[in-house]
Amino acid sequence: MELTPEMIEQLRADLNTARTYNNLMGENGAIKKIIKASLEGMLDAELTEHLGYNKYSPTGRNTGNSRYGKTPKTLKNDNGEIDITVPRDRKGSFDPMILSNLCHII
């Protein structure tokens, strides 16, 4: 996942204005945004590895399995809950390792 200049600037602003734990880990806290973006980027990379081709690549046509949207999930960890979107594949064979190693899905 590549951070865009806009994302970096937003992160700087969030961190500069954070004065409480809630500013960092609250529903729209700076750290939660980082965790969410990082996890979603890793999930996309995992799906690419699972399928064997990059998003929008013609290599994936007629392979029998492809990207199939995303499903909202809520992860629960020591710092509370984080809402993310998890990519899916048409065959339903994608089982992301990052989620099973880091958090509990509720």
Beta strands, then each sheet from edge to edge (+ up, - down):
strand 1: 67-77
strand 2: 80-89
strand 3: 104-105
sheet 1: 2+ 1- 3+
end
